[in-house]
Amino acid sequence: MSSTSEKSSTSSSLLSAQTLVIAGIVWAVMALLFFLLFSVPLSAEEGLPLWYSIGTYIFECGAYFGAALVCFRNWQSPHMVSGRNVWLGIGLGMLFYFIGGVLFGIWELYFELDPDVSPADAFYLGSYVVLIGGMVVAVTSKRLNLEIWQWALLAGIAAFGIAIAIWVAAPDSWRTQLGMAPAATQEVVTESAPATAGTGKAPALEDSSKLKAKGATAADAASATEEEATAETKAPGWVMALDKQLAPHKNAINLFYIVGDVFLLIIATALLLAFWGGRFSQSWRMIAAATFSLYIADMYFKWRDTQAQGSYQSGSLLEVFFVFSAILFGIGAILEHDISTRSRQSRRSRRAA
């Protein structure tokens, strides 16, 4: 009688795991189709529509929230082979990323701001800390007996990740010398803005030309531009004041992101090699793939933001890898829970026999 109940429990657990994995895959496919079909703006002047930007945040935040739930389920279970603290760290990372995405969406879509630093960065930074902590616990819990070629592969991937990160974070002076200066900067230096019909003046330079005619300095022109931008935004005064206070920390925060991305890439490779071939390797392959996806999406976002000189609007095609990352983290948690539960139930059935 007990063996029958254990078999039914095992089958229901397997069905639940399959349902959750299928739901994650469907969410990822829907997100990919959404990004593929609508990520190209109709015109350069209009940019991406508001409904599309809202849709990207729904897909991304929904995926991270779902991943946080299944990771916390693993944390509450005492049967996880890799340990509860591992999934606590990963679950907190997913939750912090969800909260950061909501805050960044409010700043970008509701307040219509494109700040260098926002309150969302506090949660993004926290997500890196707890993710790295959880994955380090996973690596240290398993002895790394790697072969020479595996160490060489790990070193090669680390070198590649560091090289990409340095290129993304390179100062504009380096890019100019290498012929890779942002397009917006090159246009300002080499070309004049196109004249508008009937006026013969560039719309972006009209106010500055009037100020020059009056003998105004470059600082006056910058101050006038800043006042116009403040008048057009929907953000209240406390939001603008907060942005000014956080702006000086831009370089330090970007450096932390880049170092964190590289560190996550190295840990993911070590996890992939450490858990390769074992019974629990499937879940950690998903975790490694999730980390690679997060690295790709984050590096692309920072590269595009650098190219656009602060005028970049989120929602480009490769940012779908943020959704993929959350889905893969969630699938890894589901597989780990399913395998750990089935392993415990099989041991019980052998003892009963």
N, C-alpha and C positions, 0 to 999 in steps of 0.2 A: 504493500500500500504506500509505504514511504517512498519507494523507488518511483512509483507512478507519479506521485506529486512532485518529486524532484525533476522528473523528465518534463512534466507540464510547465514547471517553473523555468526550466532551461529553455524550452521552446518559446515561451512568452517573452523571456529576456532577449533571445535572439531576434524575435520578431520586432521588439521595441528598438533594438539597435539598428536593424535594417531599415526600419521606418525613419529613424532619425537621420541616418546616413543618406537615404534617398531624399529626404526633405532638404538636407544641406546641399546636395548635388543640384536639385531643382532650383534652389535659391541662387546658386552660383551661375547656372545656365541662364536663368532669367536676367541676372545682373549683366552677364556678358552680352546678351542680346540687346539689352537696354543701352549699354555703353556703345556697342557697335553701331546701332541704328541712329542714335541721337547725339553722339559726342562731337560731331562736326557742326559748328555754327553755320547758319544760313548766310551770314555775312560777317565780315571782320568788325564792322561798326556796331552791330547789335550784340554780338557775343552769344553766349549760351542762354537759353530761356530760363526763367525762374523755375518752371515746373520740372525741367530736367535736373537742375541743381538740387531741388528738393528730393527728387527721385534717387539721385546718387547718395544723398545722406541717408535716406530710408534703407537702401540696400546695405550700405556700409554699417550703419549703427545697428540695424537689425541683426546682421551677421555677428557682430561683436557681442551683442547682448545674448544671443543664443549660445555662442561659444562660452561666455562667462557662466551661464546656467549649467551646462554639462560639465564644465571644469569644477564648479563648486559641488556638483553631485559626486564627482570623484573624490574631492576633498573630504566630504562627509562619510564616505565609505571607508571602513577599516581594512578592506581587502585589496587595496591597490598595491601591486607589486613594486612599483617605482616609488611608493611612499605618498602620504597625504600632503606633505609640505610642497612637493613638486607641483601638485595641481592647485594648491592654494596660491602659489606665486603666479602660475599661468592664468588662473581664473581672475585674480586681481588685475593682472595686466590687461585682460580682455575687458574687464569692467571699467578700468581707468580709460582705456581707449574709447569705449562707448561714451563715457561722460565727456571726454575731450572732444569727440566728434559732435556731440550735441551743442557744446559751448561754441565751438568753432563755426558751426552752422548758424547759430544765433548771431555771432559777430559778422559773418559774411553775408547772410541772406536778409536778416531782419535789420541790423544796424547799417548794412551796406558798407562795411569797412574791410580793408585789406591790411590788417596790422602786421608788423614784423613779429610782434610778440603779443599774445593774448592770454587770458586766464586758462584757456584750453591747454596751453603749453605746460602748465603745472601738472595736469593729469597725464599728458603725453610723456613727460619726463618720468613721472611716477611709474607709468606702464613699463618703461625700459628697465627701471631699477628692479621691479618685482619679477618681470619676465626673465631677466638675466639671473636673478637670484634663484628662481625656480629651476631654470635649466642647468645652472651650475650644480645645484643639489642633485639633479638627475645624473649628471656626468660623474660627480664624485661618488655617488652611490654604487657605481659600476666601475670596476677596475679596467683601465684602458690598456689592454695588451695588444697594441697595434703593431703591424709589421712595418718594415722600412718604407714600402711603397705607400702605405696608408699615411704615415707621417709626412712623406713627401707630398701626397695629395692634399693633406691638411695645410701644409705650408704654402703650397701653390695657390689654393683657394684664398688663404689669408692674404697673400701678396696681391692677388687680383682684386680682392675687396678693398684693400687699402689704397691701391692705385686708382680705382674708380672713385673712392671717397675723396682722395686728394684732388682729382680732376674736377669733381663737382664743387669742392670747396675752394678752388683756386681763386685768388684775387683777380679783379678785372684787369689789372696791369699785366698779369701773366697771360690772360686770354688775348689781350690786345697784341702782345708780342708774338704769340703763337698763331695769330689770325683767327681766333675763336671768340672775339668780343661779342657780347650780346647784340642782337640785331637792332634793338631799340637805340642802343648807344651809338652804333655805327651810323644809323640814319640821322641822328642829331648832328653828328660830326660832319658827315659827308654830303648830306642833302638838306635842302630847305623844305619846310612843310608845303604841301600843295595848296595853291590858292583856291579860295572858295568863290563861287559864282557871284558876280556883282560887286565884290569888295576888293578882290585882288590881294587879300591878306590871309595869312595862315591863321586858322582859328585858334591854334594852341599858342601862337606867338603874338596875338593881337594886343592883349593887355600888357605884355612885357614891353612891346614896342612903344606904347603910350608912356609907360613909366620911364623908358630910356629917353624919350623926347623931353620929359620934364626933369631930366637929370637925376632920376632915382638910381639907387645902387642895386646890385644884384641881391643884396639882403632884403631890400624893400620888395623886389619882385617875388622873392620866395615867400615873404610874409603875406603878400597879397594872395598868392596862389593858395597858401595854407588856409587863409581866411575864407576863400571861396569854397574850398573843399569842406571846411567845417560847416559852412552855411548850407551846403547841399545835402549833408548826411542826416540820417534820422537818429543818430546816436545822441543820447543825452550828454550833459556836461561831464558827469562822473565817469562815463565810459571813455570820453576823449582824454580826460585827465589821467585815467588809468593807463591808457595806451601810451601817453607821453612818459609816464613813469617806467613802463616796462620796455620801451623802445631801446634804451641804452644797453640792455642785456641781450640784444639780438645775436651778436657774434659768439658770446659764450654759450648760448643755448643751441645755436646751430652746430657749434663744435661738439657739444655733448651728443646731439643727435647722430652726427657722423661717426663719432667714436662708438656710440652704442650700437649703431647698425653693423659696423665692422665686427664688434665683439659678438653680437648675436649670430652673425654669419659664421664665425669661427666655432662657436659653441654648437650651432646646428650641424656643422660638418662633423664635429667630434661625436655628437650624439648619433648621427647617421652611421658612422663607422663603428661606434661602440655597441650599438644594438643591432648591427647587421647580422642577418641569418638566424636569429633566435626566434622563439615562439612569440615574443612580444615586440618583434621588430616592426610589424605593420604600423602600430600606433606611432612609433617614433620616427618612422619614415614620413608619416603625415606631419608630425611636428617640425621635422627638418624642412619639408617642402613649404610649410606655412612660414617659417622663418625666412627662407629664400624669397618667397613672394613678398613678404613685408620689406625686405631689403630692396627688391626691385622697385616696388611702388614708392618707397620713401626716397630712394636715390633719384628716381625720375621726377618726383614732385619737387625736390630741391633743385634739380637741374633746370626744370622749366621755370621755376620761380626766379632763379638767377638770370636766366635768359630774358625773362620778361621784365626784369628790373622792378619788381614789386607790383606789377599790374596784371599778374597772372590770375586767371579765374580757374578754380579747381573744377574737376570733372572730365579731364582728358581720358583717353581710352585706356592707357596703361595704369591708371589709378584703380581699375577694376581689380588689380592685384591686392589692394587693401581688402576687398571683399573675399577674394580667394584665400588670403592669409587667415582671416577669421574662420572661414568655413573649414579649412584644413586643420586649424587648431581644435575646432569642435569635433571633427571626425576622428582625430587622434585621441581625444578624450573619450569618445564613444567606444572606439575599438579597445582602448585600455580597460574601460569598465566592463565591457562584454567579456574579454578574454580573462580578466581577473575573476569575474563572477563564475564563469564556466569552469575555470580551473579549480576553484574552491568546491563547487558542487560535484565535480568529478572525483575529488578526493574523498568527499563525504560518501558518495555512492560506493567507492572501493572499500571504505571502512565498513559500511553496512553489509557488503557482500562477504 
